[in-house]
Amino acid sequence: MYDIKNVAQAFFPNESIISVDPLGNGHINSTFLVTTNINKYTMQKINTSIFKDVDGLMANVQAVTHHIRDMARQSGIDPTRATLHFMLAPDGNRYLNYEGDIFRAYIYIDNAYSIEKMENAEDFYQAGIAFGKFANDLSGFDASVLTETIKNFHNTVSRYNDFEKAVSDNISGRRDEVQEEIEFVRQRKEFTHMFVDRLNDGSLPVRVTHNDTKLNNVLFDKDTNLPTTVIDLDTVMPGSYLYDFGDAMRSGSTHAAEDEKDLSLVDFDLGLYEAFTKGYLSMCKDSLTETEIELLPYASIMLTLECGMRFLGDHLNGDTYFKIHREGHNLDRCRTQFKLVSLMEQNVDNMKAIIEKYAK
């Protein structure tokens, strides 16, 4: 096994490597803080078992970050903190191939922090501002030039078909134990078409989508405590703003853990929903079409249902995709998502009123 310092030295041959330390707690890529005699960098080993098209991934990231930096300059915002700044490898490539492993690096954004667990509605409001600004900055960017790095990532019709295959195959032999959950999904089969059909017929615009809008993918400035940078751009690709809005609500509008076993603890907090909506729409409402605004109330339901389908499918497939830490872990995750779907469905009118309030 190679020394990670040697990798850093290969990436920055003209600088002296002082230290290389593990950074963050991501589950996909391995991340390190590289300190040299000149600068600090974030260096990552890309998980090529998930991101098979590294050239497409890095082309996406470079195109999007260049655009955001240009927008920052036009607005008088410090471009070095507005987005990630990726470094080229010594051979001019967007990444370094070191003994078969793929590494990339970007300038470390100092004097910033991320929030792993939301403490109050203000945190979620500020995340809404960050992701709303991300959407607004990229509203004029041609999403068709980007590569779809993970095929059908939020294609709920495709996800439903994957779910039905898992039910049919029943590799784990668990199908009879989860009939209630299977029926829950099947009752919503037609609903899974709501966004996909409109993207296909052009009535819903294709947008540059982040696709992982968790709170901890926003960096906050230590001096102002305001959001400065949206990070983790690996899944940036063509999609819909509805995906980003819905996924943020899926993960941020409940106080329960994603794998909570006690379903009585799963709630849907309209106060948190309103906080994020207020921040998000304050930054991008003028960039949204009438159709996007009309469908926003259903986004959280769609993305939560999709996630639950994936957990249930993996449970039926024998837990081959999501890491589990106990027997029935994916089933617990699935049930939590489905409980949240039910609560959201009961609050559609309330969600519509909140969106109407801030979309004016």
C-alpha positions as CSV (number, residue, x, y, z in Angstrom):
1,M,0.0,0.0,0.0
2,Y,1.4,3.4,-0.9
3,D,2.0,6.3,1.5
4,I,-0.7,9.0,1.0
5,K,2.0,11.6,1.4
6,N,3.6,10.2,-1.8
7,V,0.3,10.7,-3.6
8,A,0.2,14.4,-2.4
9,Q,3.8,14.9,-3.5
10,A,3.0,13.5,-7.0
11,F,0.0,15.9,-7.2
12,F,2.1,18.9,-6.0
13,P,5.6,18.2,-7.1
14,N,6.8,21.8,-6.7
15,E,5.6,22.1,-3.1
16,S,6.9,20.6,0.1
17,I,4.3,18.4,1.8
18,I,4.1,19.2,5.5
19,S,1.2,16.9,6.4
20,V,-1.6,14.8,5.1
21,D,-4.6,14.2,7.4
22,P,-8.0,12.5,7.1
23,L,-10.8,15.0,6.6
24,G,-14.5,14.7,7.0
25,N,-16.7,11.7,7.4
26,G,-17.9,11.0,3.8
27,H,-19.0,7.4,2.9
28,I,-18.1,7.4,-0.8
29,N,-14.7,9.1,-1.4
30,S,-11.7,9.1,0.9
31,T,-10.8,12.7,1.8
32,F,-7.6,14.3,3.1
33,L,-6.3,17.7,4.1
34,V,-3.0,18.4,2.4
35,T,-0.8,21.1,3.9
36,T,2.2,22.3,2.0
37,N,4.7,25.1,2.4
38,I,2.5,27.2,0.0
39,N,-1.1,26.3,0.5
40,K,-3.7,23.9,1.9
41,Y,-5.7,21.5,-0.4
42,T,-8.5,19.0,-0.1
43,M,-7.4,15.9,-1.9
44,Q,-9.8,13.0,-2.5
45,K,-9.5,9.5,-3.7
46,I,-12.6,9.0,-6.0
47,N,-14.6,5.9,-5.5
48,T,-14.5,4.6,-9.1
49,S,-16.8,1.6,-8.3
50,I,-19.6,4.2,-8.0
51,F,-18.3,7.0,-10.3
52,K,-17.2,5.0,-13.3
53,D,-17.0,7.9,-15.7
54,V,-14.4,10.0,-13.9
55,D,-13.7,12.2,-17.0
56,G,-17.4,13.0,-17.2
57,L,-17.7,13.7,-13.5
58,M,-14.7,16.0,-13.4
59,A,-15.8,17.8,-16.7
60,N,-19.2,18.5,-15.0
61,V,-17.6,19.8,-11.8
62,Q,-15.1,22.0,-13.7
63,A,-17.8,23.5,-16.0
64,V,-20.2,24.2,-13.1
65,T,-17.6,25.7,-10.8
66,H,-16.2,28.0,-13.5
67,H,-19.7,29.3,-14.2
68,I,-20.4,29.9,-10.5
69,R,-17.1,31.8,-10.1
70,D,-18.0,34.0,-13.1
71,M,-21.4,34.7,-11.5
72,A,-19.6,35.6,-8.2
73,R,-17.3,38.1,-9.9
74,Q,-20.2,39.7,-11.6
75,S,-21.9,40.1,-8.2
76,G,-18.8,41.3,-6.4
77,I,-18.6,38.2,-4.3
78,D,-15.2,36.6,-3.5
79,P,-14.9,33.9,-6.2
80,T,-12.4,31.9,-4.2
81,R,-15.1,31.2,-1.6
82,A,-18.1,31.0,-3.8
83,T,-17.4,27.5,-5.0
84,L,-14.7,24.8,-5.2
85,H,-11.5,25.5,-7.1
86,F,-10.1,22.3,-8.6
87,M,-6.4,21.9,-9.3
88,L,-5.0,20.3,-12.4
89,A,-2.6,17.4,-12.0
90,P,1.0,18.0,-13.2
91,D,0.2,16.4,-16.6
92,G,-2.7,18.9,-17.1
93,N,-5.4,16.4,-16.4
94,R,-8.3,17.0,-14.1
95,Y,-7.2,14.2,-11.8
96,L,-4.1,12.1,-10.9
97,N,-3.9,8.4,-11.7
98,Y,-1.6,7.0,-9.0
99,E,-1.0,3.3,-9.3
100,G,-4.5,2.8,-10.6
101,D,-6.3,4.9,-8.0
102,I,-7.8,8.2,-9.0
103,F,-7.2,11.4,-7.0
104,R,-8.4,15.0,-7.4
105,A,-7.6,18.1,-5.4
106,Y,-9.0,21.5,-4.8
107,I,-8.0,24.5,-2.8
108,Y,-9.0,24.1,0.8
109,I,-11.6,26.7,1.9
110,D,-10.3,27.9,5.3
111,N,-12.2,29.6,8.1
112,A,-15.3,27.6,7.3
113,Y,-17.3,24.9,8.9
114,S,-20.2,22.5,8.1
115,I,-23.1,21.5,10.2
116,E,-23.6,17.7,10.7
117,K,-26.8,17.9,12.8
118,M,-29.4,20.7,12.5
119,E,-29.8,22.5,15.8
120,N,-32.6,24.9,14.8
121,A,-34.7,26.2,12.0
122,E,-32.2,29.0,11.3
123,D,-29.7,26.4,10.1
124,F,-32.2,25.0,7.6
125,Y,-33.2,28.4,6.5
126,Q,-29.5,29.2,5.7
127,A,-29.1,25.9,3.9
128,G,-32.2,26.9,1.8
129,I,-30.4,30.2,0.9
130,A,-27.3,28.3,-0.1
131,F,-29.0,25.8,-2.4
132,G,-31.4,28.4,-3.7
133,K,-28.4,30.6,-4.7
134,F,-26.8,27.5,-6.3
135,A,-29.9,27.0,-8.4
136,N,-30.2,30.6,-9.3
137,D,-26.5,30.9,-10.3
138,L,-26.9,27.9,-12.6
139,S,-30.3,28.8,-14.0
140,G,-28.7,30.1,-17.2
141,F,-26.4,27.2,-17.6
142,D,-27.1,24.7,-20.4
143,A,-27.6,21.5,-18.5
144,S,-27.4,19.5,-21.7
145,V,-23.7,19.9,-21.9
146,L,-23.3,17.9,-18.6
147,T,-22.8,14.2,-18.4
148,E,-25.3,12.0,-16.5
149,T,-22.7,10.4,-14.3
150,I,-25.1,8.1,-12.5
151,K,-27.8,6.9,-14.9
152,N,-31.4,7.4,-13.9
153,F,-30.3,8.7,-10.5
154,H,-33.7,10.3,-9.6
155,N,-35.7,8.7,-12.4
156,T,-38.6,7.5,-10.2
157,V,-40.2,5.4,-12.9
158,S,-36.9,3.6,-13.4
159,R,-36.5,3.3,-9.6
160,Y,-40.0,1.8,-9.4
161,N,-39.1,-0.7,-12.1
162,D,-36.0,-1.7,-10.1
163,F,-38.2,-2.1,-7.1
164,E,-40.6,-4.4,-8.9
165,K,-37.7,-6.5,-10.1
166,A,-36.4,-6.8,-6.6
167,V,-39.9,-8.0,-5.5
168,S,-40.0,-10.5,-8.4
169,D,-36.5,-11.8,-7.8
170,N,-36.9,-12.0,-4.0
171,I,-33.2,-12.9,-3.7
172,S,-33.3,-12.6,0.1
173,G,-36.5,-14.7,0.5
174,R,-38.0,-11.8,2.6
175,R,-40.9,-10.9,0.3
176,D,-43.6,-12.5,2.3
177,E,-42.5,-10.5,5.4
178,V,-42.9,-7.1,3.7
179,Q,-46.2,-7.3,1.9
180,E,-47.5,-4.2,3.6
181,E,-44.5,-2.1,2.4
182,I,-44.7,-3.5,-1.1
183,E,-48.4,-2.5,-1.3
184,F,-47.5,0.9,0.0
185,V,-45.3,1.5,-3.0
186,R,-47.6,-0.1,-5.5
187,Q,-50.4,2.2,-4.5
188,R,-48.2,5.1,-5.6
189,K,-47.0,3.7,-9.0
190,E,-48.8,6.4,-11.0
191,F,-47.4,9.1,-8.8
192,T,-43.8,8.1,-9.7
193,H,-44.5,9.4,-13.2
194,M,-45.4,13.0,-12.1
195,F,-42.0,14.5,-12.7
196,V,-40.4,12.1,-15.2
197,D,-43.2,12.4,-17.7
198,R,-43.0,16.2,-17.7
199,L,-39.2,16.2,-18.0
200,N,-39.7,13.8,-21.0
201,D,-42.3,16.0,-22.7
202,G,-40.5,19.2,-22.1
203,S,-43.1,20.8,-19.8
204,L,-40.6,20.6,-16.9
205,P,-37.2,22.2,-17.8
206,V,-34.0,20.2,-17.4
207,R,-31.8,21.9,-14.9
208,V,-28.3,21.6,-13.4
209,T,-29.1,19.6,-10.2
210,H,-26.9,19.1,-7.2
211,N,-28.7,15.8,-6.2
212,D,-27.3,15.6,-2.6
213,T,-28.8,18.7,-0.8
214,K,-28.0,17.7,2.7
215,L,-27.2,20.3,5.3
216,N,-23.6,19.2,5.7
217,N,-22.9,19.9,2.0
218,V,-23.0,23.6,2.8
219,L,-19.9,25.4,4.2
220,F,-20.6,28.3,6.6
221,D,-18.2,31.2,7.2
222,K,-16.8,31.2,10.7
223,D,-16.8,35.0,11.0
224,T,-20.4,35.6,9.7
225,N,-22.0,32.2,10.2
226,L,-23.5,32.7,6.8
227,P,-23.4,30.1,4.0
228,T,-20.5,30.5,1.7
229,T,-20.0,27.4,-0.5
230,V,-22.0,24.4,-1.7
231,I,-19.7,21.4,-1.8
232,D,-19.8,17.7,-2.8
233,L,-20.5,18.3,-6.4
234,D,-20.0,14.7,-7.6
235,T,-23.6,14.2,-8.4
236,V,-24.1,17.5,-10.3
237,M,-25.8,16.6,-13.5
238,P,-28.9,17.2,-15.6
239,G,-32.1,16.9,-13.6
240,S,-34.8,19.0,-12.0
241,Y,-34.8,21.6,-9.2
242,L,-37.6,19.6,-7.7
243,Y,-35.1,16.9,-7.0
244,D,-32.9,19.2,-4.9
245,F,-35.8,20.8,-3.1
246,G,-37.4,17.5,-2.3
247,D,-34.2,15.7,-1.2
248,A,-33.4,18.6,1.2
249,M,-36.9,18.3,2.7
250,R,-36.6,14.5,3.0
251,S,-33.5,14.7,5.1
252,G,-34.2,18.0,6.9
253,S,-37.9,18.3,7.7
254,T,-38.0,15.5,10.3
255,H,-36.2,15.2,13.7
256,A,-36.0,11.4,13.4
257,A,-32.9,9.5,12.2
258,E,-33.1,8.0,8.8
259,D,-33.1,4.5,10.3
260,E,-35.3,5.2,13.4
261,K,-36.9,2.0,14.5
262,D,-39.6,3.7,16.6
263,L,-41.9,5.1,14.0
264,S,-43.8,7.2,16.6
265,L,-40.7,9.4,16.6
266,V,-40.9,10.2,12.9
267,D,-42.5,13.6,12.4
268,F,-42.8,16.1,9.6
269,D,-42.0,19.6,10.9
270,L,-43.8,22.3,8.9
271,G,-41.7,24.9,10.7
272,L,-38.6,23.4,9.3
273,Y,-40.3,23.0,5.9
274,E,-41.2,26.7,5.9
275,A,-37.7,27.8,7.0
276,F,-36.0,26.0,4.1
277,T,-38.7,27.1,1.6
278,K,-38.3,30.7,2.7
279,G,-34.5,30.7,2.2
280,Y,-34.6,28.7,-1.1
281,L,-37.3,30.7,-2.8
282,S,-35.8,34.0,-1.7
283,M,-32.8,33.2,-3.9
284,C,-34.3,31.5,-6.9
285,K,-38.1,32.1,-7.2
286,D,-37.6,34.4,-10.2
287,S,-35.7,31.6,-12.0
288,L,-38.5,29.0,-11.5
289,T,-41.2,28.3,-14.1
290,E,-44.9,28.2,-13.1
291,T,-44.8,24.4,-13.6
292,E,-41.8,24.0,-11.2
293,I,-43.6,26.1,-8.5
294,E,-46.8,24.2,-9.0
295,L,-45.0,20.9,-8.5
296,L,-42.8,21.9,-5.6
297,P,-45.2,20.7,-2.9
298,Y,-44.9,17.2,-4.3
299,A,-41.1,17.2,-4.4
300,S,-40.5,16.1,-0.8
301,I,-43.1,13.3,-1.2
302,M,-41.5,12.0,-4.4
303,L,-37.9,12.0,-3.2
304,T,-38.8,10.4,0.1
305,L,-40.8,7.7,-1.6
306,E,-38.0,7.1,-4.0
307,C,-35.5,6.7,-1.2
308,G,-37.9,4.3,0.7
309,M,-38.3,2.2,-2.5
310,R,-34.5,1.9,-2.8
311,F,-34.2,0.8,0.8
312,L,-37.0,-1.7,0.4
313,G,-35.5,-3.0,-2.9
314,D,-32.1,-3.5,-1.3
315,H,-33.7,-5.3,1.7
316,L,-35.3,-7.7,-0.9
317,N,-32.0,-8.0,-2.8
318,G,-30.1,-9.1,0.3
319,D,-28.6,-5.7,1.3
320,T,-26.1,-5.4,-1.5
321,Y,-26.1,-1.7,-2.0
322,F,-26.5,0.3,1.2
323,K,-24.2,-0.5,4.1
324,I,-26.1,-2.1,7.0
325,H,-25.2,-2.3,10.7
326,R,-27.9,-4.6,12.0
327,E,-30.4,-7.2,10.7
328,G,-33.3,-5.5,9.0
329,H,-31.5,-2.2,8.8
330,N,-32.7,-1.4,5.3
331,L,-36.2,-2.3,6.3
332,D,-36.1,0.1,9.2
333,R,-34.9,2.8,6.8
334,C,-37.6,2.0,4.4
335,R,-40.4,2.2,7.1
336,T,-39.1,5.5,8.3
337,Q,-39.3,7.0,4.8
338,F,-42.8,5.6,4.2
339,K,-44.0,7.0,7.5
340,L,-42.6,10.4,6.4
341,V,-44.3,10.0,3.0
342,S,-47.6,9.5,4.8
343,L,-47.2,12.6,7.0
344,M,-46.2,14.7,4.0
345,E,-49.2,13.5,2.0
346,Q,-51.4,14.6,4.9
347,N,-49.8,18.1,4.7
348,V,-49.9,18.8,1.0
349,D,-52.3,21.7,1.4
350,N,-50.1,23.2,4.1
351,M,-47.1,22.8,1.9
352,K,-48.9,24.4,-1.0
353,A,-49.8,27.4,1.2
354,I,-46.2,27.8,2.3
355,I,-44.8,27.7,-1.2
356,E,-47.5,30.1,-2.4
357,K,-46.5,32.5,0.4
358,Y,-42.9,32.7,-0.6
359,A,-43.2,32.3,-4.4
360,K,-45.1,35.6,-4.7
